[in-house]
Amino acid sequence: MHDQAQPHTASPLASSAPRMSTADIAALLGCTRQHVTSRVTKRVDFPRPYINVSRRMRYWRTVDVMAWLKRGAQ
């Protein structure tokens, strides 16, 4: 058992869910992709990626990002 939870990796079930890349999140927030990568995704209240292909290629479930926004975190 691991003490630290790791981001999920791609699976057949996960790939069918609507997802957002860092570029998609940046467009939604009206900021740069670099800002999303260096600041937003490092917030403790931001959802963890559900597909973690590499450090530069991650995806979040759209519902998780929208729920984060709805909670008022910007």
CHARMM internal coordinates of N, CA and C (Angstrom, degrees):
IC EDIT
DIST 1 N 1 CA 1.4495
DIST 1 CA 1 C 1.5258
ANGL 1 N 1 CA 1 C 108.70
DIST 1 C 2 N 1.3209
ANGL 1 CA 1 C 2 N 117.22
DIHE 1 N 1 CA 1 C 2 N 137.00
DIST 2 N 2 CA 1.4569
ANGL 1 C 2 N 2 CA 122.72
DIHE 1 CA 1 C 2 N 2 CA -179.21
DIST 2 CA 2 C 1.5145
ANGL 2 N 2 CA 2 C 110.33
DIHE 1 C 2 N 2 CA 2 C -98.32
DIST 2 C 3 N 1.3339
ANGL 2 CA 2 C 3 N 116.04
DIHE 2 N 2 CA 2 C 3 N 141.05
DIST 3 N 3 CA 1.4621
ANGL 2 C 3 N 3 CA 120.18
DIHE 2 CA 2 C 3 N 3 CA 176.79
DIST 3 CA 3 C 1.5146
ANGL 3 N 3 CA 3 C 111.57
DIHE 2 C 3 N 3 CA 3 C -74.18
DIST 3 C 4 N 1.3230
ANGL 3 CA 3 C 4 N 117.22
DIHE 3 N 3 CA 3 C 4 N -34.30
DIST 4 N 4 CA 1.4606
ANGL 3 C 4 N 4 CA 120.75
DIHE 3 CA 3 C 4 N 4 CA -178.41
DIST 4 CA 4 C 1.5152
ANGL 4 N 4 CA 4 C 109.63
DIHE 3 C 4 N 4 CA 4 C -101.67
DIST 4 C 5 N 1.3214
ANGL 4 CA 4 C 5 N 115.64
DIHE 4 N 4 CA 4 C 5 N 127.86
DIST 5 N 5 CA 1.4602
ANGL 4 C 5 N 5 CA 120.16
DIHE 4 CA 4 C 5 N 5 CA 177.07
DIST 5 CA 5 C 1.5207
ANGL 5 N 5 CA 5 C 109.24
DIHE 4 C 5 N 5 CA 5 C -73.01
DIST 5 C 6 N 1.2914
ANGL 5 CA 5 C 6 N 116.55
DIHE 5 N 5 CA 5 C 6 N 137.16
DIST 6 N 6 CA 1.4539
ANGL 5 C 6 N 6 CA 122.57
DIHE 5 CA 5 C 6 N 6 CA 178.77
DIST 6 CA 6 C 1.5115
ANGL 6 N 6 CA 6 C 109.58
DIHE 5 C 6 N 6 CA 6 C -102.42
DIST 6 C 7 N 1.3447
ANGL 6 CA 6 C 7 N 118.02
DIHE 6 N 6 CA 6 C 7 N 148.86
DIST 7 N 7 CA 1.4644
ANGL 6 C 7 N 7 CA 119.50
DIHE 6 CA 6 C 7 N 7 CA 174.60
DIST 7 CA 7 C 1.5186
ANGL 7 N 7 CA 7 C 109.64
DIHE 6 C 7 N 7 CA 7 C -59.81
DIST 7 C 8 N 1.3089
ANGL 7 CA 7 C 8 N 115.55
DIHE 7 N 7 CA 7 C 8 N 147.96
DIST 8 N 8 CA 1.4592
ANGL 7 C 8 N 8 CA 120.58
DIHE 7 CA 7 C 8 N 8 CA 179.42
DIST 8 CA 8 C 1.5114
ANGL 8 N 8 CA 8 C 110.11
DIHE 7 C 8 N 8 CA 8 C -69.43
DIST 8 C 9 N 1.3045
ANGL 8 CA 8 C 9 N 115.88
DIHE 8 N 8 CA 8 C 9 N 150.40
DIST 9 N 9 CA 1.4562
ANGL 8 C 9 N 9 CA 120.31
DIHE 8 CA 8 C 9 N 9 CA 174.28
DIST 9 CA 9 C 1.5189
ANGL 9 N 9 CA 9 C 108.64
DIHE 8 C 9 N 9 CA 9 C -99.87
DIST 9 C 10 N 1.2979
ANGL 9 CA 9 C 10 N 115.65
DIHE 9 N 9 CA 9 C 10 N 168.24
DIST 10 N 10 CA 1.4650
ANGL 9 C 10 N 10 CA 120.67
DIHE 9 CA 9 C 10 N 10 CA -176.69
DIST 10 CA 10 C 1.5203
ANGL 10 N 10 CA 10 C 111.10
DIHE 9 C 10 N 10 CA 10 C -62.01
DIST 10 C 11 N 1.3099
ANGL 10 CA 10 C 11 N 115.37
DIHE 10 N 10 CA 10 C 11 N 140.55
DIST 11 N 11 CA 1.4570
ANGL 10 C 11 N 11 CA 121.78
DIHE 10 CA 10 C 11 N 11 CA 174.34
DIST 11 CA 11 C 1.5190
ANGL 11 N 11 CA 11 C 107.19
DIHE 10 C 11 N 11 CA 11 C -142.64
DIST 11 C 12 N 1.3039
ANGL 11 CA 11 C 12 N 118.56
DIHE 11 N 11 CA 11 C 12 N 161.70
DIST 12 N 12 CA 1.4671
ANGL 11 C 12 N 12 CA 119.96
DIHE 11 CA 11 C 12 N 12 CA -179.82
DIST 12 CA 12 C 1.5257
ANGL 12 N 12 CA 12 C 112.86
DIHE 11 C 12 N 12 CA 12 C -57.24
DIST 12 C 13 N 1.3140
ANGL 12 CA 12 C 13 N 118.28
DIHE 12 N 12 CA 12 C 13 N -37.96
DIST 13 N 13 CA 1.4610
ANGL 12 C 13 N 13 CA 120.51
DIHE 12 CA 12 C 13 N 13 CA -179.82
DIST 13 CA 13 C 1.5239
ANGL 13 N 13 CA 13 C 111.86
DIHE 12 C 13 N 13 CA 13 C -71.55
DIST 13 C 14 N 1.3287
ANGL 13 CA 13 C 14 N 116.97
DIHE 13 N 13 CA 13 C 14 N -40.64
DIST 14 N 14 CA 1.4609
ANGL 13 C 14 N 14 CA 120.55
DIHE 13 CA 13 C 14 N 14 CA -177.69
DIST 14 CA 14 C 1.5167
ANGL 14 N 14 CA 14 C 111.98
DIHE 13 C 14 N 14 CA 14 C -67.12
DIST 14 C 15 N 1.3225
ANGL 14 CA 14 C 15 N 117.74
DIHE 14 N 14 CA 14 C 15 N -33.39
DIST 15 N 15 CA 1.4591
ANGL 14 C 15 N 15 CA 120.11
DIHE 14 CA 14 C 15 N 15 CA -175.09
DIST 15 CA 15 C 1.5246
ANGL 15 N 15 CA 15 C 113.04
DIHE 14 C 15 N 15 CA 15 C -69.84
DIST 15 C 16 N 1.3300
ANGL 15 CA 15 C 16 N 118.56
DIHE 15 N 15 CA 15 C 16 N -14.78
DIST 16 N 16 CA 1.4539
ANGL 15 C 16 N 16 CA 120.12
DIHE 15 CA 15 C 16 N 16 CA -179.17
DIST 16 CA 16 C 1.5336
ANGL 16 N 16 CA 16 C 112.68
DIHE 15 C 16 N 16 CA 16 C -87.72
DIST 16 C 17 N 1.3148
ANGL 16 CA 16 C 17 N 118.02
DIHE 16 N 16 CA 16 C 17 N -11.39
DIST 17 N 17 CA 1.4666
ANGL 16 C 17 N 17 CA 121.46
DIHE 16 CA 16 C 17 N 17 CA -179.91
DIST 17 CA 17 C 1.5240
ANGL 17 N 17 CA 17 C 110.44
DIHE 16 C 17 N 17 CA 17 C -77.57
DIST 17 C 18 N 1.3470
ANGL 17 CA 17 C 18 N 118.07
DIHE 17 N 17 CA 17 C 18 N 144.72
DIST 18 N 18 CA 1.4632
ANGL 17 C 18 N 18 CA 119.37
DIHE 17 CA 17 C 18 N 18 CA 174.82
DIST 18 CA 18 C 1.5244
ANGL 18 N 18 CA 18 C 109.30
DIHE 17 C 18 N 18 CA 18 C -58.28
DIST 18 C 19 N 1.3179
ANGL 18 CA 18 C 19 N 115.96
DIHE 18 N 18 CA 18 C 19 N 133.58
DIST 19 N 19 CA 1.4637
ANGL 18 C 19 N 19 CA 119.85
DIHE 18 CA 18 C 19 N 19 CA -174.42
DIST 19 CA 19 C 1.5130
ANGL 19 N 19 CA 19 C 112.16
DIHE 18 C 19 N 19 CA 19 C -133.91
DIST 19 C 20 N 1.3234
ANGL 19 CA 19 C 20 N 114.60
DIHE 19 N 19 CA 19 C 20 N 163.04
DIST 20 N 20 CA 1.4614
ANGL 19 C 20 N 20 CA 121.56
DIHE 19 CA 19 C 20 N 20 CA -179.94
DIST 20 CA 20 C 1.5218
ANGL 20 N 20 CA 20 C 108.83
DIHE 19 C 20 N 20 CA 20 C -130.93
DIST 20 C 21 N 1.3196
ANGL 20 CA 20 C 21 N 116.01
DIHE 20 N 20 CA 20 C 21 N 139.12
DIST 21 N 21 CA 1.4547
ANGL 20 C 21 N 21 CA 122.03
DIHE 20 CA 20 C 21 N 21 CA 173.64
DIST 21 CA 21 C 1.5316
ANGL 21 N 21 CA 21 C 108.32
DIHE 20 C 21 N 21 CA 21 C -92.89
DIST 21 C 22 N 1.3229
ANGL 21 CA 21 C 22 N 116.56
DIHE 21 N 21 CA 21 C 22 N 176.51
DIST 22 N 22 CA 1.4685
ANGL 21 C 22 N 22 CA 118.87
DIHE 21 CA 21 C 22 N 22 CA 176.28
DIST 22 CA 22 C 1.5273
ANGL 22 N 22 CA 22 C 110.51
DIHE 21 C 22 N 22 CA 22 C -62.23
DIST 22 C 23 N 1.3207
ANGL 22 CA 22 C 23 N 117.48
DIHE 22 N 22 CA 22 C 23 N -34.97
DIST 23 N 23 CA 1.4684
ANGL 22 C 23 N 23 CA 120.82
DIHE 22 CA 22 C 23 N 23 CA 177.74
DIST 23 CA 23 C 1.5287
ANGL 23 N 23 CA 23 C 110.77
DIHE 22 C 23 N 23 CA 23 C -65.11
DIST 23 C 24 N 1.3282
ANGL 23 CA 23 C 24 N 117.27
DIHE 23 N 23 CA 23 C 24 N -40.23
DIST 24 N 24 CA 1.4663
ANGL 23 C 24 N 24 CA 121.12
DIHE 23 CA 23 C 24 N 24 CA 178.00
DIST 24 CA 24 C 1.5316
ANGL 24 N 24 CA 24 C 110.89
DIHE 23 C 24 N 24 CA 24 C -64.34
DIST 24 C 25 N 1.3163
ANGL 24 CA 24 C 25 N 116.14
DIHE 24 N 24 CA 24 C 25 N -42.43
DIST 25 N 25 CA 1.4699
ANGL 24 C 25 N 25 CA 120.73
DIHE 24 CA 24 C 25 N 25 CA 179.27
DIST 25 CA 25 C 1.5224
ANGL 25 N 25 CA 25 C 110.03
DIHE 24 C 25 N 25 CA 25 C -65.17
DIST 25 C 26 N 1.3228
ANGL 25 CA 25 C 26 N 117.18
DIHE 25 N 25 CA 25 C 26 N -40.76
DIST 26 N 26 CA 1.4649
ANGL 25 C 26 N 26 CA 121.39
DIHE 25 CA 25 C 26 N 26 CA 177.98
DIST 26 CA 26 C 1.5243
ANGL 26 N 26 CA 26 C 110.82
DIHE 25 C 26 N 26 CA 26 C -61.25
DIST 26 C 27 N 1.3180
ANGL 26 CA 26 C 27 N 117.06
DIHE 26 N 26 CA 26 C 27 N -43.77
DIST 27 N 27 CA 1.4626
ANGL 26 C 27 N 27 CA 120.75
DIHE 26 CA 26 C 27 N 27 CA 178.88
DIST 27 CA 27 C 1.5272
ANGL 27 N 27 CA 27 C 110.65
DIHE 26 C 27 N 27 CA 27 C -63.26
DIST 27 C 28 N 1.3132
ANGL 27 CA 27 C 28 N 116.94
DIHE 27 N 27 CA 27 C 28 N -40.54
DIST 28 N 28 CA 1.4630
ANGL 27 C 28 N 28 CA 121.58
DIHE 27 CA 27 C 28 N 28 CA 179.03
DIST 28 CA 28 C 1.5278
ANGL 28 N 28 CA 28 C 111.47
DIHE 27 C 28 N 28 CA 28 C -63.96
DIST 28 C 29 N 1.3427
ANGL 28 CA 28 C 29 N 116.48
DIHE 28 N 28 CA 28 C 29 N -41.16
DIST 29 N 29 CA 1.4639
ANGL 28 C 29 N 29 CA 121.05
DIHE 28 CA 28 C 29 N 29 CA -177.78
DIST 29 CA 29 C 1.5238
ANGL 29 N 29 CA 29 C 113.23
DIHE 28 C 29 N 29 CA 29 C -85.07
DIST 29 C 30 N 1.3310
ANGL 29 CA 29 C 30 N 116.83
DIHE 29 N 29 CA 29 C 30 N -14.94
DIST 30 N 30 CA 1.4589
ANGL 29 C 30 N 30 CA 120.21
DIHE 29 CA 29 C 30 N 30 CA -178.26
DIST 30 CA 30 C 1.5197
ANGL 30 N 30 CA 30 C 112.65
DIHE 29 C 30 N 30 CA 30 C 75.43
DIST 30 C 31 N 1.3303
ANGL 30 CA 30 C 31 N 116.03
DIHE 30 N 30 CA 30 C 31 N 38.06
DIST 31 N 31 CA 1.4655
ANGL 30 C 31 N 31 CA 120.48
DIHE 30 CA 30 C 31 N 31 CA 178.87
DIST 31 CA 31 C 1.5243
ANGL 31 N 31 CA 31 C 108.36
DIHE 30 C 31 N 31 CA 31 C -135.59
DIST 31 C 32 N 1.3105
ANGL 31 CA 31 C 32 N 116.64
DIHE 31 N 31 CA 31 C 32 N -175.31
DIST 32 N 32 CA 1.4617
ANGL 31 C 32 N 32 CA 120.33
DIHE 31 CA 31 C 32 N 32 CA -179.08
DIST 32 CA 32 C 1.5269
ANGL 32 N 32 CA 32 C 110.77
DIHE 31 C 32 N 32 CA 32 C -84.70
DIST 32 C 33 N 1.3132
ANGL 32 CA 32 C 33 N 115.13
DIHE 32 N 32 CA 32 C 33 N 158.04
DIST 33 N 33 CA 1.4588
ANGL 32 C 33 N 33 CA 121.15
DIHE 32 CA 32 C 33 N 33 CA 175.61
DIST 33 CA 33 C 1.5277
ANGL 33 N 33 CA 33 C 109.97
DIHE 32 C 33 N 33 CA 33 C -62.87
DIST 33 C 34 N 1.3155
ANGL 33 CA 33 C 34 N 116.06
DIHE 33 N 33 CA 33 C 34 N -36.88
DIST 34 N 34 CA 1.4643
ANGL 33 C 34 N 34 CA 120.05
DIHE 33 CA 33 C 34 N 34 CA 178.83
DIST 34 CA 34 C 1.5293
ANGL 34 N 34 CA 34 C 111.14
DIHE 33 C 34 N 34 CA 34 C -62.16
DIST 34 C 35 N 1.3382
ANGL 34 CA 34 C 35 N 117.18
DIHE 34 N 34 CA 34 C 35 N -39.53
DIST 35 N 35 CA 1.4636
ANGL 34 C 35 N 35 CA 120.69
DIHE 34 CA 34 C 35 N 35 CA 178.08
DIST 35 CA 35 C 1.5350
ANGL 35 N 35 CA 35 C 110.39
DIHE 34 C 35 N 35 CA 35 C -63.94
DIST 35 C 36 N 1.3160
ANGL 35 CA 35 C 36 N 116.55
DIHE 35 N 35 CA 35 C 36 N -41.54
DIST 36 N 36 CA 1.4679
ANGL 35 C 36 N 36 CA 120.31
DIHE 35 CA 35 C 36 N 36 CA 177.97
DIST 36 CA 36 C 1.5187
ANGL 36 N 36 CA 36 C 109.71
DIHE 35 C 36 N 36 CA 36 C -61.52
DIST 36 C 37 N 1.3247
ANGL 36 CA 36 C 37 N 116.91
DIHE 36 N 36 CA 36 C 37 N -45.77
DIST 37 N 37 CA 1.4612
ANGL 36 C 37 N 37 CA 121.84
DIHE 36 CA 36 C 37 N 37 CA -178.25
DIST 37 CA 37 C 1.5212
ANGL 37 N 37 CA 37 C 112.59
DIHE 36 C 37 N 37 CA 37 C -66.01
DIST 37 C 38 N 1.3143
ANGL 37 CA 37 C 38 N 116.50
DIHE 37 N 37 CA 37 C 38 N -44.22
DIST 38 N 38 CA 1.4658
ANGL 37 C 38 N 38 CA 119.36
DIHE 37 CA 37 C 38 N 38 CA -173.46
DIST 38 CA 38 C 1.5214
ANGL 38 N 38 CA 38 C 114.09
DIHE 37 C 38 N 38 CA 38 C -87.50
DIST 38 C 39 N 1.3267
ANGL 38 CA 38 C 39 N 118.47
DIHE 38 N 38 CA 38 C 39 N -21.88
DIST 39 N 39 CA 1.4639
ANGL 38 C 39 N 39 CA 119.57
DIHE 38 CA 38 C 39 N 39 CA -175.94
DIST 39 CA 39 C 1.5321
ANGL 39 N 39 CA 39 C 113.93
DIHE 38 C 39 N 39 CA 39 C -123.93
DIST 39 C 40 N 1.3088
ANGL 39 CA 39 C 40 N 117.01
DIHE 39 N 39 CA 39 C 40 N -56.96
DIST 40 N 40 CA 1.4625
ANGL 39 C 40 N 40 CA 120.89
DIHE 39 CA 39 C 40 N 40 CA -170.97
DIST 40 CA 40 C 1.5289
ANGL 40 N 40 CA 40 C 111.63
DIHE 39 C 40 N 40 CA 40 C -63.04
DIST 40 C 41 N 1.3334
ANGL 40 CA 40 C 41 N 117.61
DIHE 40 N 40 CA 40 C 41 N -50.31
DIST 41 N 41 CA 1.4633
ANGL 40 C 41 N 41 CA 119.70
DIHE 40 CA 40 C 41 N 41 CA -175.65
DIST 41 CA 41 C 1.5203
ANGL 41 N 41 CA 41 C 113.09
DIHE 40 C 41 N 41 CA 41 C -70.52
DIST 41 C 42 N 1.3219
ANGL 41 CA 41 C 42 N 117.43
DIHE 41 N 41 CA 41 C 42 N -11.72
DIST 42 N 42 CA 1.4692
ANGL 41 C 42 N 42 CA 121.17
DIHE 41 CA 41 C 42 N 42 CA 178.26
DIST 42 CA 42 C 1.5196
ANGL 42 N 42 CA 42 C 112.92
DIHE 41 C 42 N 42 CA 42 C -91.87
DIST 42 C 43 N 1.3176
ANGL 42 CA 42 C 43 N 116.75
DIHE 42 N 42 CA 42 C 43 N -3.95
DIST 43 N 43 CA 1.4718
ANGL 42 C 43 N 43 CA 119.99
DIHE 42 CA 42 C 43 N 43 CA 177.35
DIST 43 CA 43 C 1.5244
ANGL 43 N 43 CA 43 C 109.19
DIHE 42 C 43 N 43 CA 43 C -67.54
DIST 43 C 44 N 1.3193
ANGL 43 CA 43 C 44 N 116.51
DIHE 43 N 43 CA 43 C 44 N 142.83
DIST 44 N 44 CA 1.4627
ANGL 43 C 44 N 44 CA 119.78
DIHE 43 CA 43 C 44 N 44 CA -179.20
DIST 44 CA 44 C 1.5217
ANGL 44 N 44 CA 44 C 112.02
DIHE 43 C 44 N 44 CA 44 C -67.70
DIST 44 C 45 N 1.3346
ANGL 44 CA 44 C 45 N 117.01
DIHE 44 N 44 CA 44 C 45 N -24.58
DIST 45 N 45 CA 1.4593
ANGL 44 C 45 N 45 CA 119.84
DIHE 44 CA 44 C 45 N 45 CA -178.92
DIST 45 CA 45 C 1.5353
ANGL 45 N 45 CA 45 C 113.19
DIHE 44 C 45 N 45 CA 45 C -90.49
DIST 45 C 46 N 1.3281
ANGL 45 CA 45 C 46 N 117.49
DIHE 45 N 45 CA 45 C 46 N -3.04
DIST 46 N 46 CA 1.4609
ANGL 45 C 46 N 46 CA 120.33
DIHE 45 CA 45 C 46 N 46 CA -180.00
DIST 46 CA 46 C 1.5206
ANGL 46 N 46 CA 46 C 109.12
DIHE 45 C 46 N 46 CA 46 C -82.10
DIST 46 C 47 N 1.3452
ANGL 46 CA 46 C 47 N 117.72
DIHE 46 N 46 CA 46 C 47 N 139.98
DIST 47 N 47 CA 1.4782
ANGL 46 C 47 N 47 CA 119.46
DIHE 46 CA 46 C 47 N 47 CA -178.94
DIST 47 CA 47 C 1.5251
ANGL 47 N 47 CA 47 C 112.46
DIHE 46 C 47 N 47 CA 47 C -61.33
DIST 47 C 48 N 1.2971
ANGL 47 CA 47 C 48 N 114.53
DIHE 47 N 47 CA 47 C 48 N 152.02
DIST 48 N 48 CA 1.4648
ANGL 47 C 48 N 48 CA 120.71
DIHE 47 CA 47 C 48 N 48 CA 177.37
DIST 48 CA 48 C 1.5304
ANGL 48 N 48 CA 48 C 108.56
DIHE 47 C 48 N 48 CA 48 C -78.50
DIST 48 C 49 N 1.3253
ANGL 48 CA 48 C 49 N 117.56
DIHE 48 N 48 CA 48 C 49 N 148.27
DIST 49 N 49 CA 1.4636
ANGL 48 C 49 N 49 CA 119.09
DIHE 48 CA 48 C 49 N 49 CA 176.77
DIST 49 CA 49 C 1.5224
ANGL 49 N 49 CA 49 C 110.47
DIHE 48 C 49 N 49 CA 49 C -64.36
DIST 49 C 50 N 1.3194
ANGL 49 CA 49 C 50 N 116.70
DIHE 49 N 49 CA 49 C 50 N 146.32
DIST 50 N 50 CA 1.4621
ANGL 49 C 50 N 50 CA 119.33
DIHE 49 CA 49 C 50 N 50 CA 177.83
DIST 50 CA 50 C 1.5213
ANGL 50 N 50 CA 50 C 111.22
DIHE 49 C 50 N 50 CA 50 C -100.24
DIST 50 C 51 N 1.3214
ANGL 50 CA 50 C 51 N 116.98
DIHE 50 N 50 CA 50 C 51 N -16.83
DIST 51 N 51 CA 1.4646
ANGL 50 C 51 N 51 CA 121.31
DIHE 50 CA 50 C 51 N 51 CA 170.22
DIST 51 CA 51 C 1.5152
ANGL 51 N 51 CA 51 C 106.29
DIHE 50 C 51 N 51 CA 51 C -126.08
DIST 51 C 52 N 1.3151
ANGL 51 CA 51 C 52 N 115.79
DIHE 51 N 51 CA 51 C 52 N 122.11
DIST 52 N 52 CA 1.4499
ANGL 51 C 52 N 52 CA 121.54
DIHE 51 CA 51 C 52 N 52 CA -178.51
DIST 52 CA 52 C 1.5190
ANGL 52 N 52 CA 52 C 108.21
DIHE 51 C 52 N 52 CA 52 C -123.73
DIST 52 C 53 N 1.3336
ANGL 52 CA 52 C 53 N 115.69
DIHE 52 N 52 CA 52 C 53 N 85.93
DIST 53 N 53 CA 1.4558
ANGL 52 C 53 N 53 CA 121.07
DIHE 52 CA 52 C 53 N 53 CA -176.92
DIST 53 CA 53 C 1.5253
ANGL 53 N 53 CA 53 C 109.59
DIHE 52 C 53 N 53 CA 53 C -71.66
DIST 53 C 54 N 1.3285
ANGL 53 CA 53 C 54 N 116.16
DIHE 53 N 53 CA 53 C 54 N -44.36
DIST 54 N 54 CA 1.4627
ANGL 53 C 54 N 54 CA 122.79
DIHE 53 CA 53 C 54 N 54 CA 178.25
DIST 54 CA 54 C 1.5281
ANGL 54 N 54 CA 54 C 107.66
DIHE 53 C 54 N 54 CA 54 C -161.34
DIST 54 C 55 N 1.3232
ANGL 54 CA 54 C 55 N 116.70
DIHE 54 N 54 CA 54 C 55 N -178.55
DIST 55 N 55 CA 1.4725
ANGL 54 C 55 N 55 CA 119.46
DIHE 54 CA 54 C 55 N 55 CA 178.04
DIST 55 CA 55 C 1.5205
ANGL 55 N 55 CA 55 C 111.50
DIHE 54 C 55 N 55 CA 55 C -62.31
DIST 55 C 56 N 1.3084
ANGL 55 CA 55 C 56 N 116.85
DIHE 55 N 55 CA 55 C 56 N -28.11
DIST 56 N 56 CA 1.4603
ANGL 55 C 56 N 56 CA 120.74
DIHE 55 CA 55 C 56 N 56 CA -177.13
DIST 56 CA 56 C 1.5187
ANGL 56 N 56 CA 56 C 113.36
DIHE 55 C 56 N 56 CA 56 C -99.62
DIST 56 C 57 N 1.3080
ANGL 56 CA 56 C 57 N 117.99
DIHE 56 N 56 CA 56 C 57 N -6.47
DIST 57 N 57 CA 1.4562
ANGL 56 C 57 N 57 CA 121.01
DIHE 56 CA 56 C 57 N 57 CA -175.86
DIST 57 CA 57 C 1.5222
ANGL 57 N 57 CA 57 C 109.57
DIHE 56 C 57 N 57 CA 57 C -133.40
DIST 57 C 58 N 1.3301
ANGL 57 CA 57 C 58 N 114.73
DIHE 57 N 57 CA 57 C 58 N 96.93
DIST 58 N 58 CA 1.4583
ANGL 57 C 58 N 58 CA 120.95
DIHE 57 CA 57 C 58 N 58 CA -179.53
DIST 58 CA 58 C 1.5165
ANGL 58 N 58 CA 58 C 108.78
DIHE 57 C 58 N 58 CA 58 C -132.97
DIST 58 C 59 N 1.3212
ANGL 58 CA 58 C 59 N 115.84
DIHE 58 N 58 CA 58 C 59 N 154.44
DIST 59 N 59 CA 1.4535
ANGL 58 C 59 N 59 CA 121.49
DIHE 58 CA 58 C 59 N 59 CA 178.94
DIST 59 CA 59 C 1.5229
ANGL 59 N 59 CA 59 C 109.79
DIHE 58 C 59 N 59 CA 59 C -134.76
DIST 59 C 60 N 1.3022
ANGL 59 CA 59 C 60 N 115.18
DIHE 59 N 59 CA 59 C 60 N 144.53
DIST 60 N 60 CA 1.4583
ANGL 59 C 60 N 60 CA 123.45
DIHE 59 CA 59 C 60 N 60 CA 177.80
DIST 60 CA 60 C 1.5097
ANGL 60 N 60 CA 60 C 108.74
DIHE 59 C 60 N 60 CA 60 C -116.24
DIST 60 C 61 N 1.3257
ANGL 60 CA 60 C 61 N 116.80
DIHE 60 N 60 CA 60 C 61 N 148.34
DIST 61 N 61 CA 1.4585
ANGL 60 C 61 N 61 CA 120.06
DIHE 60 CA 60 C 61 N 61 CA 173.59
DIST 61 CA 61 C 1.5196
ANGL 61 N 61 CA 61 C 108.02
DIHE 60 C 61 N 61 CA 61 C -67.71
DIST 61 C 62 N 1.3074
ANGL 61 CA 61 C 62 N 116.29
DIHE 61 N 61 CA 61 C 62 N 133.62
DIST 62 N 62 CA 1.4607
ANGL 61 C 62 N 62 CA 121.77
DIHE 61 CA 61 C 62 N 62 CA 179.75
DIST 62 CA 62 C 1.5228
ANGL 62 N 62 CA 62 C 110.63
DIHE 61 C 62 N 62 CA 62 C -57.10
DIST 62 C 63 N 1.3159
ANGL 62 CA 62 C 63 N 118.29
DIHE 62 N 62 CA 62 C 63 N -41.50
DIST 63 N 63 CA 1.4688
ANGL 62 C 63 N 63 CA 120.61
DIHE 62 CA 62 C 63 N 63 CA -179.04
DIST 63 CA 63 C 1.5239
ANGL 63 N 63 CA 63 C 111.63
DIHE 62 C 63 N 63 CA 63 C -62.69
DIST 63 C 64 N 1.3334
ANGL 63 CA 63 C 64 N 117.56
DIHE 63 N 63 CA 63 C 64 N -34.77
DIST 64 N 64 CA 1.4651
ANGL 63 C 64 N 64 CA 120.69
DIHE 63 CA 63 C 64 N 64 CA 178.99
DIST 64 CA 64 C 1.5314
ANGL 64 N 64 CA 64 C 111.20
DIHE 63 C 64 N 64 CA 64 C -68.44
DIST 64 C 65 N 1.3346
ANGL 64 CA 64 C 65 N 116.17
DIHE 64 N 64 CA 64 C 65 N -42.85
DIST 65 N 65 CA 1.4645
ANGL 64 C 65 N 65 CA 120.22
DIHE 64 CA 64 C 65 N 65 CA 179.79
DIST 65 CA 65 C 1.5325
ANGL 65 N 65 CA 65 C 110.10
DIHE 64 C 65 N 65 CA 65 C -66.60
DIST 65 C 66 N 1.3234
ANGL 65 CA 65 C 66 N 116.68
DIHE 65 N 65 CA 65 C 66 N -42.27
DIST 66 N 66 CA 1.4646
ANGL 65 C 66 N 66 CA 119.78
DIHE 65 CA 65 C 66 N 66 CA 179.87
DIST 66 CA 66 C 1.5318
ANGL 66 N 66 CA 66 C 111.28
DIHE 65 C 66 N 66 CA 66 C -66.48
DIST 66 C 67 N 1.3168
ANGL 66 CA 66 C 67 N 117.49
DIHE 66 N 66 CA 66 C 67 N -36.56
DIST 67 N 67 CA 1.4727
ANGL 66 C 67 N 67 CA 120.51
DIHE 66 CA 66 C 67 N 67 CA 176.53
DIST 67 CA 67 C 1.5246
ANGL 67 N 67 CA 67 C 109.92
DIHE 66 C 67 N 67 CA 67 C -65.68
DIST 67 C 68 N 1.3062
ANGL 67 CA 67 C 68 N 117.80
DIHE 67 N 67 CA 67 C 68 N -38.45
DIST 68 N 68 CA 1.4680
ANGL 67 C 68 N 68 CA 122.68
DIHE 67 CA 67 C 68 N 68 CA 176.98
DIST 68 CA 68 C 1.5387
ANGL 68 N 68 CA 68 C 109.95
DIHE 67 C 68 N 68 CA 68 C -61.26
DIST 68 C 69 N 1.3157
ANGL 68 CA 68 C 69 N 116.08
DIHE 68 N 68 CA 68 C 69 N -45.07
DIST 69 N 69 CA 1.4616
ANGL 68 C 69 N 69 CA 120.47
DIHE 68 CA 68 C 69 N 69 CA 177.88
DIST 69 CA 69 C 1.5304
ANGL 69 N 69 CA 69 C 111.51
DIHE 68 C 69 N 69 CA 69 C -63.42
DIST 69 C 70 N 1.3166
ANGL 69 CA 69 C 70 N 115.67
DIHE 69 N 69 CA 69 C 70 N -42.03
DIST 70 N 70 CA 1.4623
ANGL 69 C 70 N 70 CA 120.34
DIHE 69 CA 69 C 70 N 70 CA -179.03
DIST 70 CA 70 C 1.5290
ANGL 70 N 70 CA 70 C 112.03
DIHE 69 C 70 N 70 CA 70 C -62.68
DIST 70 C 71 N 1.3293
ANGL 70 CA 70 C 71 N 115.59
DIHE 70 N 70 CA 70 C 71 N -31.82
DIST 71 N 71 CA 1.4718
ANGL 70 C 71 N 71 CA 119.68
DIHE 70 CA 70 C 71 N 71 CA 177.62
DIST 71 CA 71 C 1.5304
ANGL 71 N 71 CA 71 C 111.56
DIHE 70 C 71 N 71 CA 71 C -70.39
DIST 71 C 72 N 1.3322
ANGL 71 CA 71 C 72 N 115.77
DIHE 71 N 71 CA 71 C 72 N -8.80
DIST 72 N 72 CA 1.4705
ANGL 71 C 72 N 72 CA 119.36
DIHE 71 CA 71 C 72 N 72 CA 175.80
DIST 72 CA 72 C 1.5072
ANGL 72 N 72 CA 72 C 114.76
DIHE 71 C 72 N 72 CA 72 C 96.07
DIST 72 C 73 N 1.3158
ANGL 72 CA 72 C 73 N 118.81
DIHE 72 N 72 CA 72 C 73 N 9.72
DIST 73 N 73 CA 1.4540
ANGL 72 C 73 N 73 CA 121.53
DIHE 72 CA 72 C 73 N 73 CA 178.92
DIST 73 CA 73 C 1.5169
ANGL 73 N 73 CA 73 C 109.42
DIHE 72 C 73 N 73 CA 73 C -84.91
DIST 73 C 74 N 1.3308
ANGL 73 CA 73 C 74 N 115.93
DIHE 73 N 73 CA 73 C 74 N 116.85
DIST 74 N 74 CA 1.4712
ANGL 73 C 74 N 74 CA 119.94
DIHE 73 CA 73 C 74 N 74 CA 178.34
DIST 74 CA 74 C 1.4928
ANGL 74 N 74 CA 74 C 111.04
DIHE 73 C 74 N 74 CA 74 C -139.84
END
COOR INIT
IC SEED 1 N 1 CA 1 C
IC BUILD
